[in-house]
């Protein structure tokens, strides 16, 4: 999971369940086996190209996740 996508997750979760609940989920996520990856230039370019193509259906966070999955051949 990308580090900046966690911010979007926190925002969305907090909007529905409140900030404290979002922090609990954040703690669970960060202590899980999920690897949190930083963003680099290659990933940013890939995500931007996806956003340009699918601007009306994908969020930027989704584009980053798809770009990471493609780069890691996880699709």
Secondary structure, DSSP 8 states (H G I E B T S, - for coil): -BHHHHHHHHHHHHHHH-HHHHHHHHHHHHTSS---B---HHHHHHHHHHHHHSTTT--HHHHHHHHHHHHTT--
